[in-house]
Amino acid sequence: MQTALERVAQQKLADLERRHLVRAPLVTAPAGGAWVEREGRRLLSFSSNDYLGLTRHPAVRAAAIGAIERYGTGAGASPLVTGYHPLAERLELELARFLGCEGACLFGAGYLANLGTIGAIVAGEDAIFIDRLAHASIWNGARLSGAHVEAFEHNDLEDLALRLRERRGGVRYALVLTEGVFSMDGDIAPLPELAELAARYDAWVLVDDAHGLGTRGGGAGSTHAFAAPLALDVHVGTLSKALGSYGGFACGSRALVALLRNRARSFIYSTAPPPSAVAAALAALQIVADQPELAGVPHARARSFARATGLPEPASHIVPLVIGAADAALAVSAQLEARGILVTAIRPPSVPEGTARLRCSFTASHTEDDVALLAVAIRELGLVAR
Ligand SMILES: Cc1ncc(COP(=O)(O)O)c(C=O)c1O
């Protein structure tokens, strides 16, 4: 007998199926460089956020193994109980120093950092102004905070100014939320102008630079990619992309970090990240800091791809090929896969309705030959003018 929940689950899935939006994770094994193995086939992947290939770097792996041997596999408790191990303290210090902040607070994931940080800063009497295309975790942090949430048009300073002008007088605090490098579009936020605008309205700025750390500003990310380093109020990031590990963080002033440790629920009520993940991130951060030239490689590969396909100069290492309908994006992704190339189709709700796409992500693991292979396939499939 089918239970009521099973029936509802099936109805919901049938609805997703009708709209070509069903998803299921496929077992994918890293197979060296930018290659993966899936269902017995080797595929050249352009769908990884391991932007610098550090997940397999010998020093990063050795650090993780060493931490397991010394401290065991798990942190064993939340940070405020006994989970704050020596490596966590070191990583916080190193992250803060590298990003030019007074302090940092480690979370279990970048998602958790956004969930906890935003609600620790603003509440019901306050207003949040969020870029329409901000990541789901930023949106969820905003909604959870209880503050009034208002979306401004993507990277549109005029729209933001209009909303700040209308709303700022009626609320206690105001917080502007954006990304350094937009995860699904690859474009970049005009951070200096945005910070100036926010300051004019006595609003704070939180930037989530999940995709900028290690790939812009000589590795230090989007706040270091403009004429002068920017000191924004809150800087959220992840250990899981260019740093090749797992975990997240928020950086800012000493007072902000102390507040997060007391008020960010996803920090307080969740087990601290495992020593191995923290050690791996520490080793990766050292590589990023020691080799600033590495940060430019993913973007250079994206530029080669754009040149070979006649696409406009990309703003970052993430290049979206917007297809439109979800089923069309799936079909193109399948055609590429038949040629041995993996570019996962990104569909709503990860991107707005009608903008399903191939999100091509370039990394330091790609060779110029790899990029050429993708460019030829994209041209032959008619996705760009030949
Ligand atoms: C902009 C942005 N913020 C946060 C996250 C979440 O970070 P994590 O994977 O560490 O949870 C992601 C992607 O995963 C992201 O793209």
The ligand as a MOL file (V3000), in Angstrom:
LIG
                    3D

  0  0  0     0  0            999 V3000
M  V30 BEGIN CTAB
M  V30 COUNTS 16 16 0 0 0
M  V30 BEGIN ATOM
M  V30 1 C 27.8430 32.0130 -4.2990 0
M  V30 2 C 27.8290 30.7760 -3.4680 0
M  V30 3 N 27.7380 30.8790 -2.1440 0
M  V30 4 C 27.7360 29.8020 -1.3580 0
M  V30 5 C 27.8190 28.5380 -1.8820 0
M  V30 6 C 27.7840 27.3870 -0.9490 0
M  V30 7 O 29.0690 27.0440 -0.5310 0
M  V30 8 P 29.3570 25.5700 -0.0230 0
M  V30 9 O 29.3770 24.7000 -1.2130 0
M  V30 10 O 30.6590 25.6640 0.6940 0
M  V30 11 O 28.2270 25.2160 0.9040 0
M  V30 12 C 27.9160 28.3710 -3.2690 0
M  V30 13 C 28.0250 27.0820 -3.9440 0
M  V30 14 O 28.0470 26.0250 -3.5050 0
M  V30 15 C 27.9170 29.5130 -4.0750 0
M  V30 16 O 27.9910 29.4140 -5.4220 0
M  V30 END ATOM
M  V30 BEGIN BOND
M  V30 1 1 1 2
M  V30 2 1 2 3
M  V30 3 2 2 15
M  V30 4 2 3 4
M  V30 5 1 4 5
M  V30 6 1 5 6
M  V30 7 2 5 12
M  V30 8 1 6 7
M  V30 9 1 7 8
M  V30 10 2 8 9
M  V30 11 1 8 10
M  V30 12 1 8 11
M  V30 13 1 12 13
M  V30 14 1 12 15
M  V30 15 2 13 14
M  V30 16 1 15 16
M  V30 END BOND
M  V30 END CTAB
M  END
